Amino acid sequence: MRRRPPGRLVFGIAFAVLLLDGAAAIWLGQLTGRGLPVILGLALIAAAAGIGVLYRRWRAALDEIDAARRELQREIGALRDAVDEARADRD
Protein backbone atom coordinates (compact mmCIF):
# COMPACT_ATOMS: atom_id res chain seq x y z
CA MET A 1 0.00 0.00 0.00
CA ARG A 2 1.29 3.44 -0.89
CA ARG A 3 1.68 6.18 1.65
CA ARG A 4 -1.11 8.74 1.46
CA PRO A 5 -0.61 12.49 1.50
CA PRO A 6 -0.94 14.19 4.89
CA GLY A 7 -4.67 14.81 4.48
CA ARG A 8 -5.48 13.62 7.97
CA LEU A 9 -3.35 16.39 9.44
CA VAL A 10 -4.91 19.02 7.18
CA PHE A 11 -8.44 17.91 8.00
CA GLY A 12 -7.60 17.76 11.70
CA ILE A 13 -6.21 21.27 11.71
CA ALA A 14 -9.19 22.60 9.77
CA PHE A 15 -11.60 20.89 12.17
CA ALA A 16 -9.83 22.21 15.25
CA VAL A 17 -9.53 25.76 13.93
CA LEU A 18 -13.20 25.93 12.92
CA LEU A 19 -14.32 24.43 16.21
CA LEU A 20 -12.20 26.75 18.33
CA ASP A 21 -13.17 29.80 16.27
CA GLY A 22 -16.82 28.86 16.62
CA ALA A 23 -16.54 28.44 20.37
CA ALA A 24 -14.66 31.74 20.66
CA ALA A 25 -17.29 33.54 18.58
CA ILE A 26 -20.10 32.16 20.75
CA TRP A 27 -18.22 33.17 23.88
CA LEU A 28 -17.62 36.67 22.47
CA GLY A 29 -21.30 36.94 21.59
CA GLN A 30 -22.23 36.01 25.12
CA LEU A 31 -19.81 38.57 26.59
CA THR A 32 -20.96 41.40 24.36
CA GLY A 33 -24.64 40.47 24.39
CA ARG A 34 -24.84 40.51 20.59
CA GLY A 35 -26.47 37.81 18.52
CA LEU A 36 -24.35 38.01 15.38
CA PRO A 37 -21.20 36.46 16.89
CA VAL A 38 -23.30 33.65 18.36
CA ILE A 39 -24.82 32.93 14.95
CA LEU A 40 -21.39 33.08 13.35
CA GLY A 41 -20.04 30.72 16.01
CA LEU A 42 -22.81 28.22 15.38
CA ALA A 43 -22.10 28.42 11.64
CA LEU A 44 -18.40 27.76 12.28
CA ILE A 45 -19.21 24.75 14.47
CA ALA A 46 -21.53 23.45 11.74
CA ALA A 47 -18.69 23.90 9.25
CA ALA A 48 -16.42 21.88 11.55
CA ALA A 49 -19.01 19.09 11.58
CA GLY A 50 -19.15 19.31 7.77
CA ILE A 51 -15.37 18.95 7.63
CA GLY A 52 -15.70 15.77 9.71
CA VAL A 53 -18.27 14.33 7.31
CA LEU A 54 -16.15 15.24 4.29
CA TYR A 55 -13.11 13.59 5.88
CA ARG A 56 -14.99 10.33 6.39
CA ARG A 57 -16.20 10.35 2.79
CA TRP A 58 -12.70 11.13 1.53
CA ARG A 59 -11.22 8.24 3.53
CA ALA A 60 -13.90 5.87 2.28
CA ALA A 61 -13.18 6.89 -1.32
CA LEU A 62 -9.44 6.35 -0.79
CA ASP A 63 -10.11 2.93 0.73
CA GLU A 64 -12.22 1.99 -2.31
CA ILE A 65 -9.41 3.11 -4.62
CA ASP A 66 -6.90 1.02 -2.67
CA ALA A 67 -9.17 -2.02 -2.84
CA ALA A 68 -9.63 -1.57 -6.60
CA ARG A 69 -5.86 -1.18 -7.06
CA ARG A 70 -5.19 -4.42 -5.14
CA GLU A 71 -7.84 -6.25 -7.18
CA LEU A 72 -6.32 -4.95 -10.40
CA GLN A 73 -2.87 -6.14 -9.31
CA ARG A 74 -4.29 -9.59 -8.56
CA GLU A 75 -5.94 -9.72 -12.00
CA ILE A 76 -2.72 -8.65 -13.71
CA GLY A 77 -0.85 -11.38 -11.81
CA ALA A 78 -3.40 -13.97 -12.88
CA LEU A 79 -3.13 -12.85 -16.51
CA ARG A 80 0.67 -13.04 -16.37
CA ASP A 81 0.44 -16.55 -14.93
CA ALA A 82 -1.95 -17.57 -17.70
CA VAL A 83 0.39 -16.17 -20.36
CA ASP A 84 3.35 -17.98 -18.80
CA GLU A 85 1.40 -21.26 -18.78
CA ALA A 86 0.34 -20.78 -22.41
CA ARG A 87 3.92 -20.11 -23.44
CA ALA A 88 5.14 -23.19 -21.53
CA ASP A 89 2.46 -25.36 -23.18
CA ARG A 90 3.42 -24.12 -26.64
CA ASP A 91 7.10 -24.95 -26.17
C-alpha positions as CSV (number, residue, x, y, z in Angstrom):
1,M,0.0,0.0,0.0
2,R,1.3,3.4,-0.9
3,R,1.7,6.2,1.7
4,R,-1.1,8.7,1.5
5,P,-0.6,12.5,1.5
6,P,-0.9,14.2,4.9
7,G,-4.7,14.8,4.5
8,R,-5.5,13.6,8.0
9,L,-3.3,16.4,9.4
10,V,-4.9,19.0,7.2
11,F,-8.4,17.9,8.0
12,G,-7.6,17.8,11.7
13,I,-6.2,21.3,11.7
14,A,-9.2,22.6,9.8
15,F,-11.6,20.9,12.2
16,A,-9.8,22.2,15.3
17,V,-9.5,25.8,13.9
18,L,-13.2,25.9,12.9
19,L,-14.3,24.4,16.2
20,L,-12.2,26.8,18.3
21,D,-13.2,29.8,16.3
22,G,-16.8,28.9,16.6
23,A,-16.5,28.4,20.4
24,A,-14.7,31.7,20.7
25,A,-17.3,33.5,18.6
26,I,-20.1,32.2,20.7
27,W,-18.2,33.2,23.9
28,L,-17.6,36.7,22.5
29,G,-21.3,36.9,21.6
30,Q,-22.2,36.0,25.1
31,L,-19.8,38.6,26.6
32,T,-21.0,41.4,24.4
33,G,-24.6,40.5,24.4
34,R,-24.8,40.5,20.6
35,G,-26.5,37.8,18.5
36,L,-24.3,38.0,15.4
37,P,-21.2,36.5,16.9
38,V,-23.3,33.7,18.4
39,I,-24.8,32.9,15.0
40,L,-21.4,33.1,13.3
41,G,-20.0,30.7,16.0
42,L,-22.8,28.2,15.4
43,A,-22.1,28.4,11.6
44,L,-18.4,27.8,12.3
45,I,-19.2,24.8,14.5
46,A,-21.5,23.4,11.7
47,A,-18.7,23.9,9.2
48,A,-16.4,21.9,11.6
49,A,-19.0,19.1,11.6
50,G,-19.1,19.3,7.8
51,I,-15.4,18.9,7.6
52,G,-15.7,15.8,9.7
53,V,-18.3,14.3,7.3
54,L,-16.1,15.2,4.3
55,Y,-13.1,13.6,5.9
56,R,-15.0,10.3,6.4
57,R,-16.2,10.3,2.8
58,W,-12.7,11.1,1.5
59,R,-11.2,8.2,3.5
60,A,-13.9,5.9,2.3
61,A,-13.2,6.9,-1.3
62,L,-9.4,6.3,-0.8
63,D,-10.1,2.9,0.7
64,E,-12.2,2.0,-2.3
65,I,-9.4,3.1,-4.6
66,D,-6.9,1.0,-2.7
67,A,-9.2,-2.0,-2.8
68,A,-9.6,-1.6,-6.6
69,R,-5.9,-1.2,-7.1
70,R,-5.2,-4.4,-5.1
71,E,-7.8,-6.2,-7.2
72,L,-6.3,-5.0,-10.4
73,Q,-2.9,-6.1,-9.3
74,R,-4.3,-9.6,-8.6
75,E,-5.9,-9.7,-12.0
76,I,-2.7,-8.7,-13.7
77,G,-0.8,-11.4,-11.8
78,A,-3.4,-14.0,-12.9
79,L,-3.1,-12.8,-16.5
80,R,0.7,-13.0,-16.4
81,D,0.4,-16.5,-14.9
82,A,-2.0,-17.6,-17.7
83,V,0.4,-16.2,-20.4
84,D,3.4,-18.0,-18.8
85,E,1.4,-21.3,-18.8
86,A,0.3,-20.8,-22.4
87,R,3.9,-20.1,-23.4
88,A,5.1,-23.2,-21.5
89,D,2.5,-25.4,-23.2
90,R,3.4,-24.1,-26.6
91,D,7.1,-24.9,-26.2
